[in-house]
């Protein structure tokens, strides 16, 4: 059983900053990739940022404003969000891909955390 928990959402004014935090726990033996996705009302879920063992990728709408970082020793991933815009408002989900047995890989989602950018 693997649990994924996000923290750090909230209400912020346009131009402000927020930092999201996610930690995976339970029977996760090795992390291959961690990332953040978001879903706004009436829209499809989209990739925000993903970090693997070898690369970091960002959605076009957040490049230059958001930074993803990772602490593998604790299966944690962070998302620093700067210069926030109203259109960044969404539920942000943490996604983890990793081994939960010696030879089985799974994908796990958190429950989501609300980010609202509004004046």
Secondary structure, DSSP 8 states (H G I E B T S, - for coil): -EEEEEE--EEE-TT--EEEEEEEEES--EEEEEEEEEE-TTS--EEEEEEESS-EEE-TTTTTTEEEEEEGGGTEEEEEE-S--GGG-EEEEEEEEEESSSS-EEEEE---EEEEE--
